Amino acid sequence: MYPQLLTLIGTLGGALLGLLAPFITSRMSRREHDLDVQRDIASEVMSLFDNGDSPAALLTPAESRPRRKLYLLGLRLDNEDARRSCMTVVAQAGQKPYNEDQLLDSWNIMMSQVSTVYRRSRKAP
């Protein structure tokens, strides 16, 4: 009686695992894809400032393309802290007159938050 019951339980367990495996695999792949997308967004945010100009010089003109792009990229970030820090930098850069010390402090915080998103979602080699 017990060997047949164990065989039945093992068979049902194997069948259940076989049915659930595609769902688990697709969920894991979607998570990896989402992390890759967030990494790409974080990379784009960081690349806005890789030309060597001061963040204040890039973000403070009235028609600043980098500020608009930072705003749009910041909205796409899933990490709440990184998104909020991007919005803070955009808001401070848009103020008339802006406070350069506050803007640079906020920019440092933003870069730290965005780099955290970038590192967290980086694939291991």
Backbone torsions as a table, in degrees:
resi	resn	phi	psi	omega
1	MET	NA	-48.2	-178.0
2	TYR	-67.2	-40.6	178.5
3	PRO	-63.1	-36.9	178.5
4	GLN	-69.6	-35.5	177.9
5	LEU	-67.1	-42.3	177.6
6	LEU	-64.6	-38.8	177.3
7	THR	-64.0	-43.0	178.9
8	LEU	-63.9	-45.6	178.9
9	ILE	-63.2	-43.6	178.0
10	GLY	-62.3	-41.0	179.0
11	THR	-65.6	-45.7	178.9
12	LEU	-65.4	-40.6	177.9
13	GLY	-63.4	-42.2	177.6
14	GLY	-64.5	-40.5	178.5
15	ALA	-65.1	-41.5	179.0
16	LEU	-63.9	-45.5	177.5
17	LEU	-62.3	-39.0	178.1
18	GLY	-64.2	-35.0	178.2
19	LEU	-75.5	-33.3	-178.1
20	LEU	-84.1	-20.1	-176.1
21	ALA	-56.2	-44.4	178.8
22	PRO	-62.4	-35.7	178.8
23	PHE	-67.3	-41.9	179.3
24	ILE	-65.6	-43.4	-180.0
25	THR	-63.9	-43.6	-179.6
26	SER	-68.2	-35.4	177.8
27	ARG	-64.6	-42.9	179.1
28	MET	-66.5	-39.7	178.6
29	SER	-68.5	-36.2	177.0
30	ARG	-65.5	-39.5	178.4
31	ARG	-62.6	-44.2	177.9
32	GLU	-61.3	-41.7	179.1
33	HIS	-63.1	-44.1	179.1
34	ASP	-61.7	-40.1	177.8
35	LEU	-65.5	-38.3	177.7
36	ASP	-64.6	-39.8	178.5
37	VAL	-63.7	-44.1	179.0
38	GLN	-64.6	-36.7	177.2
39	ARG	-63.8	-41.8	178.9
40	ASP	-64.0	-40.4	178.3
41	ILE	-64.7	-45.0	178.8
42	ALA	-61.9	-38.6	177.7
43	SER	-63.4	-40.8	178.0
44	GLU	-64.5	-40.2	178.4
45	VAL	-61.7	-46.6	-178.8
46	MET	-66.8	-32.8	-178.5
47	SER	-72.8	-15.2	175.5
48	LEU	-61.4	-26.1	-173.1
49	PHE	-112.8	16.4	-175.7
50	ASP	-90.4	6.1	-179.5
51	ASN	-88.8	-1.7	175.4
52	GLY	93.9	-9.2	177.6
53	ASP	-74.2	156.6	176.8
54	SER	-66.7	140.8	176.3
55	PRO	-57.4	-36.2	179.4
56	ALA	-63.9	-40.3	-179.7
57	ALA	-68.1	-32.7	-179.8
58	LEU	-77.7	-37.5	-168.0
59	LEU	-97.5	-18.3	-171.2
60	THR	-88.9	-21.0	177.5
61	PRO	-59.5	150.2	-176.1
62	ALA	-58.8	-39.0	-179.3
63	GLU	-106.7	54.6	-175.4
64	SER	-82.1	112.9	176.2
65	ARG	-64.8	-43.9	178.4
66	PRO	-59.7	-35.3	178.8
67	ARG	-66.8	-41.8	177.5
68	ARG	-64.5	-41.6	-180.0
69	LYS	-66.6	-39.5	177.0
70	LEU	-61.0	-41.0	178.2
71	TYR	-60.8	-48.3	-178.1
72	LEU	-66.7	-41.5	178.5
73	LEU	-68.1	-38.3	179.2
74	GLY	-61.5	-36.3	178.1
75	LEU	-64.5	-27.9	-177.2
76	ARG	-84.2	-10.6	179.8
77	LEU	-73.3	135.9	178.2
78	ASP	-82.2	-28.7	-179.9
79	ASN	-70.5	119.4	-174.9
80	GLU	-62.8	-41.4	-179.4
81	ASP	-64.9	-42.6	179.4
82	ALA	-66.0	-41.8	179.2
83	ARG	-63.2	-45.2	-179.1
84	ARG	-64.4	-39.6	-179.7
85	SER	-68.1	-35.4	175.4
86	CYS	-64.1	-43.2	-179.6
87	MET	-66.6	-34.4	177.6
88	THR	-64.6	-44.1	178.9
89	VAL	-63.1	-43.5	179.4
90	VAL	-61.8	-43.8	-178.7
91	ALA	-65.5	-42.6	-179.2
92	GLN	-69.2	-34.8	179.5
93	ALA	-70.7	-25.3	-178.4
94	GLY	-87.0	-7.3	-179.7
95	GLN	-72.8	147.1	174.5
96	LYS	-118.9	118.6	-13.0
97	PRO	-78.7	152.7	179.4
98	TYR	-91.7	154.1	177.2
99	ASN	-99.6	111.0	-174.0
100	GLU	-63.0	-37.7	179.5
101	ASP	-64.2	-44.1	178.0
102	GLN	-65.4	-39.7	179.9
103	LEU	-63.2	-44.5	-179.5
104	LEU	-69.0	-36.3	175.5
105	ASP	-63.0	-45.1	178.6
106	SER	-65.0	-37.4	178.6
107	TRP	-63.8	-41.6	177.8
108	ASN	-62.2	-42.7	178.1
109	ILE	-63.9	-43.2	-179.9
110	MET	-61.0	-46.1	-179.3
111	MET	-63.5	-35.8	176.8
112	SER	-65.0	-45.1	179.8
113	GLN	-65.5	-43.6	-178.4
114	VAL	-68.1	-37.9	178.4
115	SER	-68.2	-28.5	173.9
116	THR	-63.8	-42.9	176.7
117	VAL	-62.3	-42.4	-179.1
118	TYR	-62.9	-46.3	-178.6
119	ARG	-69.8	-38.8	-177.4
120	ARG	-64.1	-33.6	-174.7
121	SER	-100.1	8.4	179.0
122	ARG	-75.0	136.7	177.5
123	LYS	-76.5	140.3	176.0
124	ALA	-72.2	140.4	-179.4
125	PRO	-69.8	NA	NA
